[in-house]
């Protein structure tokens, strides 16, 4: 087992297998989606640290691989973490395009055991979708139309949806609570986009309040 030599950024605990490789699980920083599973060698990890973009090692081509070098779908790396044994790496990334060579956002798109709709990554997916809709034709997109009407109108809608949720809670109507809460979450996300506030800003604020407790 080979250890990473002269580590930077606390990488000394990385343990490579007999081929000099370590598996890398790649996860979308915003949505939480698992995008792909690949491998890295020592050089790939070092280049990832130095460049801030994901480098891997292709086992089939037996060479270093800069993710997105041909497709342009590079992955900006926000964080690298190790598992408890040091023999697997988790890369949190901001992808600039699909992760999979098939054109899918994630390599994991084939269901072999169908679960419930609306997985935990959906809020992040919705955020990315709304960012795209911001620039759509207001005649075709309620999101674009609302943002185009300005912050006062957006603020008014957030207030209206908040009141409607409060009424549903007072009546203890579960179905209506779910419906109105969904409306409020949507409008809160739109309000952040309209105000130029990133969902990451909110996430960091929440983490500063509760991160050590979770």
C-alpha positions as CSV (number, residue, x, y, z in Angstrom):
1,X,0.0,0.0,0.0
2,X,1.4,3.3,-1.0
3,X,0.8,6.5,0.9
4,X,0.7,9.9,-0.8
5,X,4.1,11.5,-0.3
6,X,4.7,15.1,0.8
7,X,1.0,15.7,1.2
8,X,-0.7,19.1,0.8
9,X,-4.0,20.0,2.3
10,X,-4.0,17.0,4.7
11,X,-3.8,14.4,2.0
12,X,-1.3,12.2,3.8
13,X,-3.9,9.7,4.9
14,X,-4.8,8.7,1.4
15,X,-4.0,5.0,0.8
16,X,-3.6,3.7,-2.7
17,X,-4.1,0.1,-3.8
18,X,-1.5,-2.2,-5.4
19,X,-2.1,-0.4,-8.8
20,X,-1.4,3.0,-7.2
21,X,-5.1,4.0,-7.5
22,X,-7.8,5.1,-5.1
23,X,-11.6,5.2,-6.0
24,X,-13.2,8.6,-6.2
25,X,-16.9,9.1,-5.7
26,X,-17.9,12.3,-7.4
27,X,-20.9,14.2,-6.0
28,X,-22.6,17.4,-7.1
29,X,-21.9,20.1,-4.5
30,X,-25.2,21.9,-5.0
31,X,-27.7,19.0,-5.5
32,X,-26.0,16.2,-3.6
33,X,-26.4,13.9,-6.6
34,X,-23.7,11.1,-7.0
35,X,-22.4,11.8,-10.5
36,X,-19.8,9.1,-11.1
37,X,-17.3,6.7,-9.7
38,X,-13.8,6.8,-11.1
39,X,-10.2,6.4,-9.9
40,X,-7.2,8.7,-9.2
41,X,-3.5,8.2,-8.8
42,X,-1.2,10.4,-6.8
43,X,-0.5,12.7,-9.7
44,X,-4.2,13.1,-10.4
45,X,-4.9,14.1,-6.8
46,X,-2.1,16.6,-6.8
47,X,-3.2,18.2,-10.0
48,X,-6.8,18.4,-8.7
49,X,-5.5,20.2,-5.6
50,X,-3.3,22.6,-7.6
51,X,-5.8,23.4,-10.4
52,X,-9.2,23.2,-8.6
53,X,-10.5,21.0,-11.4
54,X,-11.0,17.2,-11.2
55,X,-8.2,15.0,-12.5
56,X,-8.5,11.3,-12.6
57,X,-6.7,8.2,-13.9
58,X,-8.3,6.2,-16.8
59,X,-7.8,2.5,-16.2
60,X,-8.9,1.6,-19.8
61,X,-6.5,4.2,-21.4
62,X,-3.9,3.9,-18.7
63,X,-3.3,7.6,-18.5
64,X,-4.1,10.7,-16.6
65,X,-7.5,12.1,-17.3
66,X,-8.6,15.8,-16.9
67,X,-12.4,15.4,-16.6
68,X,-13.9,17.4,-19.5
69,X,-10.7,17.7,-21.5
70,X,-12.6,16.7,-24.7
71,X,-16.2,17.5,-23.9
72,X,-15.6,20.8,-22.1
73,X,-17.6,19.5,-19.1
74,X,-15.0,20.2,-16.5
75,X,-15.7,19.8,-12.8
76,X,-14.7,22.5,-10.4
77,X,-13.7,20.9,-7.1
78,X,-15.1,22.4,-3.9
79,X,-13.8,19.8,-1.5
80,X,-12.0,16.5,-1.2
81,X,-12.7,14.2,1.8
82,X,-11.6,10.7,2.7
83,X,-13.5,7.8,4.1
84,X,-12.6,6.4,7.6
85,X,-10.1,3.9,6.2
86,X,-8.4,6.4,3.9
87,X,-8.9,4.2,0.8
88,X,-11.7,6.2,-0.9
89,X,-12.1,9.8,-1.8
90,X,-15.2,11.9,-2.0
91,X,-15.0,14.8,-4.5
92,X,-17.6,17.6,-4.1
93,X,-17.8,19.3,-7.5
94,X,-19.6,22.0,-9.5
95,X,-20.0,20.3,-12.9
96,X,-20.1,22.5,-16.0
97,X,-22.1,19.9,-18.0
98,X,-23.2,16.2,-17.9
99,X,-20.9,13.8,-16.0
100,X,-21.8,10.8,-18.1
101,X,-20.5,10.2,-21.7
102,X,-24.1,9.3,-22.6
103,X,-25.2,12.9,-21.9
104,X,-26.9,12.2,-18.6
105,X,-26.2,14.5,-15.7
106,X,-25.1,11.4,-13.7
107,X,-23.7,8.0,-14.6
108,X,-26.2,6.5,-12.2
109,X,-29.5,6.7,-14.2
110,X,-30.5,3.1,-14.6
111,X,-33.0,2.1,-11.9
112,X,-32.7,-1.5,-10.8
113,X,-34.9,-1.0,-7.7
114,X,-37.4,1.8,-8.2
115,X,-37.9,4.0,-5.2
116,X,-40.2,6.9,-4.4
117,X,-40.2,10.1,-6.4
118,X,-38.7,13.3,-5.1
119,X,-35.4,12.1,-3.7
120,X,-33.3,14.3,-1.3
121,X,-31.4,15.8,-4.2
122,X,-34.5,17.4,-5.7
123,X,-34.2,20.9,-4.0
124,X,-30.8,21.3,-5.5
125,X,-32.0,20.2,-8.9
126,X,-34.9,22.6,-8.7
127,X,-32.5,25.4,-7.9
128,X,-30.4,24.7,-11.0
129,X,-33.6,24.5,-13.1
130,X,-34.8,27.9,-11.8
131,X,-31.5,29.5,-12.5
132,X,-31.9,28.4,-16.2
133,X,-35.6,29.6,-16.3
134,X,-34.5,33.1,-15.1
135,X,-33.4,33.8,-18.7
136,X,-36.4,32.2,-20.4
137,X,-39.1,34.0,-22.3
138,X,-41.4,35.6,-19.7
139,X,-44.4,34.7,-21.9
140,X,-43.5,31.0,-21.5
141,X,-42.0,31.0,-18.0
142,X,-43.7,32.1,-14.8
143,X,-40.3,32.2,-13.1
144,X,-38.9,34.6,-15.6
145,X,-42.0,36.7,-15.6
146,X,-42.0,37.0,-11.8
147,X,-38.3,37.9,-11.6
148,X,-38.8,40.4,-14.4
149,X,-41.5,42.2,-12.3
150,X,-38.8,43.1,-9.7
151,X,-38.1,42.4,-6.1
152,X,-41.1,44.1,-4.6
153,X,-43.5,41.8,-6.6
154,X,-41.4,38.8,-5.6
155,X,-41.4,39.8,-2.0
156,X,-45.2,40.2,-2.2
157,X,-45.6,36.7,-3.5
158,X,-43.4,35.3,-0.7
159,X,-45.6,37.1,1.8
160,X,-48.8,35.8,0.3
161,X,-47.5,32.2,0.2
162,X,-46.3,32.5,3.8
163,X,-49.8,33.6,4.9
164,X,-51.4,30.8,3.0
165,X,-49.2,28.2,4.6
166,X,-49.9,29.7,8.0
167,X,-53.7,29.4,7.4
168,X,-53.2,25.7,6.3
169,X,-51.2,25.0,9.5
170,X,-53.9,26.7,11.6
171,X,-56.5,24.4,10.0
172,X,-54.2,21.4,10.4
173,X,-55.0,20.4,6.8
174,X,-52.1,18.1,5.9
175,X,-52.8,18.1,2.1
176,X,-53.0,21.9,2.0
177,X,-50.0,22.2,4.2
178,X,-47.9,20.2,1.7
179,X,-49.3,22.2,-1.2
180,X,-48.7,25.6,0.4
181,X,-45.3,24.7,1.7
182,X,-44.3,23.6,-1.8
183,X,-45.5,27.0,-3.1
184,X,-43.6,28.9,-0.4
185,X,-40.3,26.9,-1.0
186,X,-40.6,27.6,-4.7
187,X,-41.1,31.4,-4.2
188,X,-38.3,31.6,-1.6
189,X,-35.9,30.1,-4.1
190,X,-37.1,32.5,-6.8
191,X,-36.6,35.4,-4.3
192,X,-33.0,34.4,-3.7
193,X,-32.3,34.3,-7.5
194,X,-34.1,37.7,-7.9
195,X,-31.9,39.2,-5.1
196,X,-28.7,37.7,-6.4
197,X,-28.2,35.5,-3.4
198,X,-26.8,32.0,-3.9
199,X,-28.3,29.0,-2.2
200,X,-24.8,28.3,-1.1
201,X,-24.9,31.5,0.9
202,X,-28.0,30.3,2.8
203,X,-26.4,26.8,3.3
204,X,-23.3,28.4,4.8
205,X,-25.4,30.5,7.1
206,X,-27.4,27.5,8.3
207,X,-24.2,25.5,8.7
208,X,-22.7,28.3,10.8
209,X,-25.7,28.1,13.1
210,X,-26.1,24.3,13.3
211,X,-23.2,22.6,11.6
212,X,-21.5,21.4,14.7
213,X,-24.8,20.0,16.1
214,X,-25.5,17.8,13.0
